[in-house]
Amino acid sequence: MINDLWYKNAVVYCLSVETFMDSNGDGVGDFEGLQRRLDYLAGLGVTAIWLMPFQTSPGRDDGYDVSDYYNVDPRYGTLGDFVEFTHGAKQRGIRVLIDLVVNHTSDEHPWFKEARADKKSRYRDWYVWSKTKPAAADEGMVFPGVQTSTWTRDKQSGEYYFHRFYEFQPDLNTANPLVQAEILKIMGFWIQLGVSGFRMDAVPFVISEKGADVAQPKEQFDMLRTFREFLQWRKGDSVILAEANVLPKENIEYFGDDGERMQMMFNFHVNQALFYAMASADTRPLVKALKDTEKLPKTGQWGIFLRNHDELDLGRLTQSQRQTVFNAFGPDKGMQLYDRGIRRRLAPMLGGDIRRLKLAYSLMYSLPGTPVLRYGDEIGMGDDLTLPERNCARTPMQWSNEPQGGFTKSEKPVLPVISEGPYGYGHVNVAFQRRDAESMLNWTERMVRMRKEAPEIGWGTCSAVDCGDPGVLILRYAWRDNVVIVIHSFHDRPVEIAFRLPQDNNDGPLIDILDGHDSRANHDRRHHMVHEPYGFRWFRAGGLDYLLKRRRA
């Protein structure tokens, strides 16, 4: 089962081909450049690479406006280059996941061009139309403040088309059986080329009812089962990682009661509570979020992340909690986006404080689920707030102190490389950090290795242990008679804590697997320890020798 459910103990690395490594000097990253960096990723210890959109696109929304699902954008290479990349990844034991963007297409996709040109076209019903502007056209925008409507009049056809996102991204009519069949064909095509699964974009919108007369759209969850069944028929261990920022009570609908739908989902609920805990030193909402999202089918798994390519969405927090996070990590309006989130990278959000950065990433590796690391975060890359919307956190990878950070030999990269300030490539780059044993990069490599050596986190049962201090989070994982304890202090000062573990752990030592500071319970059967500001520790209960003695007994 462990081999079949490989994603339970994986470490995923998300990157954009466009901004990772340019091999031909045209200023745009490509698959040949990415292939040259596979040894770097293998050395980091990642077991899966998630590629952001790379298919043919006009590029008006960073590739999420797809105009050909069956090809590679010429700027990044060819299908042959893609296959060489997936083959190279497989040789290094790395799986490949790709973005599946099927809620909408580009308005330059041949399907939409034909649909708008001829109302009798076979593709007309592949999109959602209305003869008049619906009453709710100015509601439900994904990008408030930037987007003004979800229905736009098409001059060529004389009717309105539905678009949950930008107006140049018309929604597909996913309820149409022909559209669903095409989605399966798209998945089958990339599986055949070496892909192990998909990060499905905007899943709630994909399965939602669409139409001018739909006042309260319902989700068509059976669609998810269709996707899952098809993938498992084609490639038994392939997966779908769903982007679905929904309420905890709705999660099980996406996984399925018996795990017959999505294998994985990003845990947005825990992500937002985590940032509130870092801003307030109050872990109680985080503990509640963990409790609210603990119910999963046996094959289900959470994707745990800190920052991604979008804004940090804080929409599920209360207004006061959200303001606390804004005050701490994005106080200026220019750092905020869509009235709900922060558009910064993690390192500048935390003021470059290495203690808090390590605390945050230790949490990511030790929360229940599979960690998803974003490119550049392993070296603490910064952001460029002069760039519009989310582009500020999508700047090219910083490889060295060479011009353009070693990303390209072109003087005009696809996005400006950060060159000024403390996060400029002259200070923050891979080459410098590889030579520094205490660097963020080398620390990340050690943490990735430790996470892979603690399968209890990916497979086990998680429970919170109370120490009487809401600023300290203690999690206990149990799996196959093994127990891992992780402790994180959100305080900016040293604190002393005491806690008692369940009866089965109280008579053995806690073996520190980070730095060797073991712990034994006192006569009161409680563990007493002092944590430095933003300190964290990972323990195994009992240790190997103790566990062997217990089994012999």
Residue pairs with C-beta under 8 A, 6 or more apart in sequence:
2 8
2 9
2 455
2 459
3 237
4 236
4 237
5 237
5 299
5 301
6 47
6 95
6 237
7 48
7 197
7 239
7 241
7 263
7 264
7 301
7 370
8 301
8 370
8 455
8 458
8 459
9 370
9 452
9 455
9 458
9 459
10 47
10 48
10 95
10 370
10 458
11 45
11 46
11 47
11 48
11 370
11 371
11 373
11 448
11 451
11 452
12 46
12 47
12 48
12 49
12 50
12 97
12 241
12 303
12 370
12 371
12 372
12 373
13 41
13 44
13 46
13 48
13 49
13 50
13 372
13 373
13 374
13 375
14 49
14 50
14 52
14 308
14 309
14 372
14 373
14 374
14 375
15 34
15 49
15 50
15 51
15 52
15 374
15 375
15 397
16 29
16 51
16 52
16 62
16 63
16 309
16 375
16 394
17 29
17 30
17 31
17 34
17 51
17 52
17 54
17 76
18 28
18 29
18 52
18 54
18 62
18 63
18 75
18 76
18 414
19 29
19 375
19 394
19 395
19 396
19 397
19 407
19 414
19 415
20 29
20 33
20 34
20 37
20 375
20 396
20 397
20 407
21 29
21 30
21 33
21 34
21 36
21 37
21 397
21 399
21 407
22 28
22 29
22 30
22 33
22 407
22 408
22 409
22 410
22 413
23 30
23 32
23 33
23 36
24 30
24 32
24 33
25 408
25 409
25 410
26 75
26 408
26 410
27 408
27 410
27 411
27 412
27 413
27 414
28 75
28 76
28 408
28 413
28 414
29 76
29 396
29 397
29 407
29 408
29 414
30 75
30 76
30 77
30 81
31 54
31 72
31 76
31 77
31 81
31 82
31 84
31 85
32 77
32 81
32 84
34 85
35 81
35 84
35 85
35 88
38 85
38 88
38 89
38 92
38 94
39 92
40 430
41 49
41 92
41 94
42 92
42 93
42 94
43 445
44 378
44 441
44 444
44 445
44 448
45 445
45 448
45 449
45 452
46 94
46 373
46 448
47 93
47 94
47 95
47 452
48 94
48 95
48 96
48 97
48 196
49 89
49 94
49 95
49 96
49 97
50 97
50 98
50 99
50 199
50 241
50 372
51 96
51 97
51 98
51 99
52 62
52 63
52 99
52 309
53 62
53 63
53 64
53 66
53 99
53 101
54 63
54 72
54 73
54 76
54 82
54 98
55 63
55 66
55 67
55 68
55 69
55 70
55 71
55 72
55 73
56 66
56 67
56 68
56 71
56 72
56 73
56 74
57 63
57 64
57 65
57 66
57 67
57 73
57 106
58 65
58 67
58 106
58 108
58 168
59 65
59 73
60 106
60 166
60 168
61 165
61 166
61 168
61 169
62 309
62 390
62 391
62 394
63 73
63 99
64 99
64 101
64 165
64 169
64 201
65 104
65 105
65 106
65 107
65 108
65 166
65 168
65 169
66 101
66 105
66 106
66 109
67 105
67 106
67 108
67 109
67 110
68 109
68 110
69 102
69 186
69 189
70 186
70 189
71 79
72 78
72 79
72 81
72 82
79 193
82 193
83 193
83 194
85 96
86 96
86 193
86 194
86 195
87 194
89 95
89 96
89 194
90 194
95 196
95 197
96 194
96 195
96 196
97 195
97 196
97 197
97 198
97 199
97 239
97 241
98 190
98 195
98 198
98 199
99 198
99 199
99 201
100 183
100 186
100 187
100 198
100 199
100 200
100 201
100 240
101 201
101 202
102 172
102 174
102 183
102 186
102 200
102 201
102 206
103 164
103 165
103 171
103 172
103 174
103 201
103 202
103 205
103 206
104 163
104 164
104 165
104 169
104 170
104 171
104 172
105 111
105 112
105 169
105 170
105 172
106 112
106 168
106 169
107 113
107 167
107 168
107 169
107 170
108 168
111 123
111 126
111 127
112 123
112 127
112 170
114 121
114 122
114 123
115 121
115 123
115 124
115 126
115 127
115 157
116 154
116 156
116 157
116 161
117 156
117 157
118 124
119 157
122 178
125 173
125 176
125 178
126 172
126 173
126 176
126 178
126 179
127 161
127 162
127 170
127 171
127 172
127 173
128 161
128 162
128 170
128 171
128 173
128 210
128 211
128 212
129 157
129 159
129 160
129 161
129 162
130 151
130 159
130 160
130 161
130 162
130 211
130 212
131 159
131 160
132 160
132 212
133 151
133 153
133 160
134 151
134 160
134 212
136 150
136 215
137 149
137 150
137 151
137 160
138 148
138 149
138 150
139 150
140 150
140 164
141 147
141 148
141 149
141 150
141 164
142 164
142 165
143 165
143 166
143 338
144 338
144 339
144 340
145 338
145 339
146 338
146 389
147 165
147 166
147 167
149 167
150 162
150 163
150 164
151 160
151 161
151 162
151 163
151 212
152 160
152 161
152 163
152 167
153 159
153 160
154 160
154 161
160 212
161 170
161 171
162 170
162 171
162 210
162 211
162 212
163 169
163 170
163 171
164 171
164 202
164 205
165 202
171 205
171 210
172 179
173 179
173 210
174 180
174 183
174 206
174 207
174 210
174 220
174 223
175 209
175 210
175 220
180 223
180 226
183 227
184 226
184 227
184 230
187 198
187 227
187 230
187 231
187 234
188 230
188 234
190 198
191 231
191 234
191 235
191 238
192 234
195 238
196 235
196 237
196 238
196 239
197 231
197 238
197 239
197 240
197 241
197 263
198 239
198 240
198 241
199 240
199 241
199 242
199 243
200 206
200 227
200 240
200 241
200 242
200 243
200 262
201 243
202 243
203 224
203 242
203 243
203 244
203 254
203 262
204 219
204 244
204 245
204 246
206 223
207 219
207 220
207 221
207 223
207 224
208 217
208 218
208 219
208 220
209 217
209 218
209 219
209 220
210 217
219 253
221 253
221 254
221 256
221 261
224 240
224 242
224 254
224 256
224 261
224 262
225 256
225 260
225 261
227 240
228 240
228 256
228 260
228 261
228 262
228 263
229 260
231 238
231 239
231 240
232 238
239 263
239 264
240 262
240 263
240 264
241 262
241 263
241 264
241 265
241 266
241 303
242 254
242 262
242 264
242 265
242 266
243 265
243 266
244 254
244 262
244 265
244 266
244 268
245 266
245 268
245 313
245 315
245 316
246 254
246 268
247 269
247 316
248 269
248 289
248 292
248 293
251 265
251 293
251 295
251 296
252 295
252 296
252 297
253 261
254 261
254 262
254 265
255 261
255 262
255 263
255 265
255 296
255 297
255 300
256 262
256 297
257 297
258 297
259 297
259 298
259 299
259 300
262 300
263 299
263 300
263 301
264 300
264 301
264 302
264 303
264 370
265 300
265 302
265 303
266 302
266 303
266 305
266 372
267 293
267 302
267 303
267 304
267 367
267 369
268 313
268 316
269 289
269 292
269 293
269 316
270 286
270 289
270 290
270 293
270 302
270 304
270 367
271 304
271 305
271 306
271 312
272 289
272 313
272 314
272 315
272 316
272 317
273 285
273 286
273 288
273 289
273 317
274 286
274 289
274 306
274 360
274 363
274 367
275 312
275 314
275 325
275 329
276 282
276 285
276 286
276 317
276 321
276 324
276 325
277 283
277 285
277 286
277 473
277 490
278 328
278 329
278 350
278 356
278 359
278 360
278 490
279 324
279 325
279 327
279 328
279 329
280 321
280 324
280 328
280 490
281 470
281 471
281 490
281 491
281 492
282 470
282 471
282 490
283 470
283 471
283 472
283 473
283 490
284 470
285 321
286 473
287 464
287 473
290 367
290 368
290 462
290 464
290 475
291 464
293 302
294 368
294 462
296 302
301 369
301 370
301 458
302 367
302 368
302 369
302 370
303 369
303 370
303 372
304 364
304 367
304 368
304 369
304 370
304 371
304 372
305 364
305 371
305 372
305 373
305 374
306 346
306 360
306 361
306 364
306 374
306 377
307 344
307 345
307 346
307 349
307 374
307 377
307 393
308 372
308 374
309 374
309 390
309 393
309 394
310 341
310 390
311 337
311 338
311 340
311 341
311 342
311 343
311 390
312 329
312 330
312 341
312 342
312 343
312 344
312 349
313 340
313 341
314 321
314 322
314 325
314 326
314 340
314 341
314 342
315 322
315 340
315 341
317 325
322 340
325 342
326 336
326 342
329 335
329 342
329 344
329 349
329 350
330 336
330 342
330 343
330 344
330 349
334 385
335 342
335 343
335 344
335 385
336 342
336 343
337 343
337 389
337 390
342 349
343 383
343 385
343 389
343 390
343 392
343 393
344 383
344 385
344 392
344 393
345 376
345 377
345 381
345 382
345 383
345 393
346 357
346 360
346 377
346 380
347 357
347 377
347 380
347 381
347 382
347 423
348 382
348 383
348 423
350 356
350 357
350 360
352 380
352 422
352 423
353 534
354 380
354 440
355 533
355 534
356 534
357 380
357 440
358 440
358 443
358 534
358 536
359 488
359 489
359 490
359 534
359 535
359 536
361 377
361 444
361 447
362 447
362 486
362 488
362 536
362 538
363 473
363 488
363 536
364 371
364 373
365 371
365 447
365 448
365 450
365 451
365 457
366 451
366 454
366 457
366 475
366 486
366 488
366 538
367 457
367 475
368 457
368 462
368 475
368 477
369 458
370 458
371 451
373 444
373 448
375 397
376 397
376 398
378 440
378 441
378 444
378 445
379 398
379 428
379 429
379 430
379 433
379 439
379 440
379 441
380 423
380 428
380 440
381 395
381 397
381 398
381 418
381 423
381 428
382 418
382 421
382 422
382 423
382 428
383 392
383 393
383 395
383 418
383 423
384 391
384 392
384 395
384 416
384 418
385 392
386 392
387 394
387 395
387 415
387 416
391 415
394 415
395 415
395 416
395 417
395 418
396 404
396 405
396 407
396 408
396 413
396 414
396 415
396 417
397 405
397 407
397 430
398 405
398 406
398 407
398 417
398 418
398 425
398 428
398 429
398 430
399 405
399 406
399 407
399 429
399 430
399 431
400 406
400 425
400 429
400 430
400 431
400 432
401 425
401 426
401 429
401 431
401 432
403 409
403 411
404 410
404 411
404 413
404 417
404 425
405 417
405 418
405 419
405 425
405 429
406 425
406 429
406 430
406 431
407 413
407 417
417 425
418 424
418 425
418 428
419 425
419 426
422 428
430 441
432 439
433 439
433 440
433 441
433 442
434 441
434 442
436 442
450 513
450 514
450 538
451 457
453 513
454 477
454 484
454 513
454 538
455 479
456 477
456 478
456 479
456 480
456 482
456 483
456 484
457 477
457 484
457 486
459 479
459 480
460 477
460 478
460 479
460 482
460 484
461 477
461 478
461 479
462 475
462 476
462 477
463 475
463 476
463 478
464 473
464 474
464 475
464 476
465 474
465 475
465 476
465 485
465 499
465 500
465 501
466 474
466 499
467 474
467 497
467 498
467 499
468 497
468 498
468 499
469 495
469 497
471 489
471 490
471 491
471 495
472 487
472 488
472 489
472 490
472 491
472 495
472 497
472 531
473 487
473 488
473 490
474 485
474 486
474 487
474 499
475 485
475 486
476 483
476 484
476 485
476 501
476 502
476 505
477 483
477 484
477 485
477 486
481 547
481 551
482 540
482 541
482 547
483 504
483 505
483 540
483 541
483 542
484 538
484 539
484 540
484 541
485 501
485 505
485 510
485 538
485 539
485 540
485 541
486 536
486 537
486 538
486 539
487 497
487 529
487 531
487 536
487 537
487 539
488 535
488 536
489 495
489 497
489 531
489 532
489 533
489 534
489 535
489 536
490 534
491 531
491 533
491 534
492 533
492 534
493 533
494 530
494 531
494 532
494 533
495 530
495 531
496 528
496 529
496 530
496 531
497 528
497 529
497 530
497 531
498 526
498 527
498 528
498 529
499 526
499 527
500 506
500 521
500 525
500 526
500 527
501 521
501 527
501 541
505 541
505 542
506 521
506 525
507 521
508 541
508 542
508 543
508 546
508 550
509 518
509 519
509 520
509 542
509 543
509 546
510 518
510 519
510 520
510 527
510 539
510 540
510 541
511 518
511 539
511 540
511 541
511 542
511 543
511 544
512 518
512 519
512 537
512 538
512 539
513 538
513 539
513 540
514 536
514 537
514 538
515 537
517 529
517 537
518 539
518 543
519 527
519 529
519 539
520 527
521 527
522 528
529 537
531 537
542 550
